[in-house]
Amino acid sequence: SQQGEEDPQALSIQEGENATMNCSYKTSINNLQWYRQNSGRGLVHLILIRSNEREKHSGRLRVTLDTSKKSSSLLITASRAADTASYFCATDNALANSGGSNYKLTFGKGTLLTVNP
Amino acid sequence: SAVISQKPSRDICQRGTSLTIQCQVDSQVTMMFWYRQQPGQSLTLIATANQGSEATYESGFVIDKFPISRPNLTFSTLTVSNMSPEDSSIYLCSVAGTVQRLDEQFFGPGTRLTVL
């Protein structure tokens, strides 16, 4: 079954505006990671948030996690045309010392963000 | 973060043939994985590449179709066997368990495969 579901599926905004993308998941997790993918290329790792964290920042990115609602959001502030890409959330139930296949990720369907200049 | 390279970056293949994709990491990592991304879709895990032993496959993926090798901690290969047009996808390797960032998973640039 699909673990992560992003919404919206597509988002179009003007340069300078903020973009918010949401991700929901179904089972318990240990980590949630956000990735960016430009036009069918490889995935760029943006940020990891652990299940015991509620908010994390990295530059213009802000990620929140609400484990009670099994949801996360990614906020991109002051967007730029170069932010145009697909954004995916991915969850795992890896524990730092468990090793093995617990590190495997389950991906959401992604949000296609278009930032118009 | 780990630097990951994949070869080839893209290929166009004929039905019934096989293609082997290589994944090389610039540092030793604990985990290596192979994912498939079909056109317009999200990523689906094919298997976990285990060093020195058989890969662990996800439901719907079998060793005869996707044989995987991982001879050491920095290298893995995925073969797509007896290809059909339905195998046209982007294939991505990923790694986790680097020394600096244990839980984060990083992806290679992908191999775009088109099967005619």
Interface residues (C-beta under 8 A of the other chain):
Chain A: N30 N31 Q33 Y35 G40 R41 G42 L43 V44 H45 L48 R50 F88 A90 D92 A94 A96 G99 S101 Y103 K104 L105 T106 F107 G108 K109 G110
Chain B: S1 I4 T30 M31 F33 Q37 Q41 S42 L43 T44 L45 T48 T56 E58 I90 L92 S94 A96 G97 L102 D103 E104 Q105 F106 F107 G108 P109 G110 R112
